[in-house]
Amino acid sequence: MIDHTAILAQFPGTTWDAATNMLVVPKEVATAVATFLRDDPAFKLDYCSNVTGVDYLPAEKKEKVKQEDGTEVEKVTSTPGRMDVVYHLYSIAKKGGLFTFKQTTPSRDNPVVTSLTPVWRSCEFQEREIFDLYGIHFDNHPDLRRILMWDEFQDFPMRKDYKEPDDYEYEPTPHADVLEKAKTHYTP
């Protein structure tokens, strides 16, 4: 495991999530942290193998809490929804890794993080895919546009609250033309 204390000391606002062994990086310093991880001789994390989006719906956690008088009271804790972008890094130069860090958005309404494509070129298509399927916007991405869905598609199918359409006829595909050609050319 890579020692993360140097990063926490150098970049205020970064935190360590011990439950997931992951560095949590604010979007304001994401490029600086990524550049540091890539260039610092202690880390040399020169390869980003995977970038993925994570969707957290708003949640309520109920638990029973024992009070001083011995009675139990139900305590409800609410957690707002958010979206994360997780990066998996390796060092080809040092033949090591895995180091994981994430950028967290404050809400699901308008999720925005910083693109790390300028630091690791391998992030480009993966960030586009996250934009396309989750709706997370990447500031400073060199070519942020849909990569899997068609341009007119209005939703984000990987979000947990995505509702499938009742009618798939709106999908712009050439199926009708292909079927019509098949009827005229291959009729027994």
N, C-alpha and C positions, 0 to 999 in steps of 0.2 A: 504494500500500500504506500502511496506517495504521501509525503508529509505536507499537509496543507497549511500549517501554521504560518509559514512565510507569506503566503498569499493573504491570509487574514490580517496580518500585521501591516502589509504594504497597501492594501486596498480597503479603505473604510467602507462599511456598508455590506461587505461580503460576509456570509455566515456559513457555518458548517452544519449540515443536517446529519447528525450522528445516526439517526434511524435508517437512512438510506445510503450513508457514506458518500454524500454528494455536496459539492460546493454550490451555494446559492449566490448568484451574482446579479446585482441590480443592472438594469439595461444601460444606465448612465456610464458604468465602468466596464461593461462587457468586452468591448474591443481592447481596452488596455489590459484587462486580465488575460484575455485570449492571447494577445501578443506576448505578454510576459510568460505564459505557460509554453508558448512555442519557442521563444528565444532564450530564456534563462537556462544556463548550463546545468542547473540542478534538475530541471524538468525535461526540456527538449521534446515537448509533446508536439511533434511535427505532423501528425496524421489524425484527422477527425474521421472516424469510420462510420459513425451513425449520428443522425440528428432525428429526433422524433418529437411529436406534439403529445401532450397529455391534457385531458379535459377533466376537470373536477367540478361536478355539480354542487350547488349549495346543499348543505347537509345539516341535520340536527342530530346531536348525540345526547341520549338520555342515560343518566346513571343515578343510582341511589347513593346518597351521601349520608353517613351517620353523623348526627349532631352530638353535642356535648351531653345532652340530657338522655341520649340513647335512642331517640326516635330517628327514623329514616325519612329523608326528604328527597324527592326526585329533582335532580338538577338538569336543566336543558342548556346545552351549549350549541350555539349556531356557528357554522363555518360558511363564509361566503364562497361563491363559485369563483374559480380562477382557471387559468390555462398556463401550462409550463412548456418550455422547450428544453429538451435534454440533449446534451452533447457527450459522446463517448470518444475519448482521446487516447492515443497510443504514441509511444516514441519509437520510431523506426531506428533512429540514430543510436538510442540506448537499448533497443530491443526490450522495451518494457511498456507498462500500462496495466491496466485500465485506469484511467482517471475520468470521473464523471462530474459534470457541472450542469447547472440549469439556470435559465432565466425565468422568472415568475412574473405573470401579469397580475395587476391588482383586481381585475374583474374579467368576466367573460364577455361583457358588452362591447368593448373596443380593445381587443388584445393587441398590444404592440410590444415588440422586443427589438433588439439591435441585431442586424445581420452580421454573421461572422464569416461570410464568404470572402471578404478582403483578407482575412487571416488564413483561413483554410479553404482552398478552392473547392474541396470536396463537399462543402456545405451548400453549394449553389442549387443543385437540383432538389436536394432534400428539403431545404428551406422553401423552395417553390411548392413542393408537394404539401408541406404543412400549411402554407398559405392557402392552397387550393382546397384542401380537405378539412381544415380546422378554422380557417378564416383569421389566422394570426398574421398580422402585418409585420414585416421585417424592414425597419428603417435602414436605409443605405444599401439595400440589396441592388445589385447591378441590373437585374432583369426580372423583377417581381411580377409574374403573370401566371395564369393558370397553366398547369402542365398535364393534368389528367382529365379534368372536366372541360366541357365546351365553354366558350366565353360567355354565353347568355345564361348559363346555369347560375341560379341566385342563392343557393344554399351551400352548406358545408357538411357533407355526408359522414364525416368521422366524429362530429359532435354527438355527445350522448343524448342531447335533446332533439336530434334530427328525426323528422317524420318523413317516411317514404311517401311519395305522391300516390294518389289513387289511380292516376292515369299516366302511363309511361309513354303515351303518344307524343308528348312534347319533345322527346329526345330527338335531336336532329341527326338521324342516321339514314343511310341509303337503303334500308331494308325494303321499303316499298318498291323502289326501282329495281332492286335485285330480284325480288319475287316476280315482278312483272316480266322481266327479261327471261327468267326461268320458265315461266308459263309459255312464252312464245317460242322459245328455242328447244325446250325439252318436253313438249306435250306428246304423250304416246299415241 
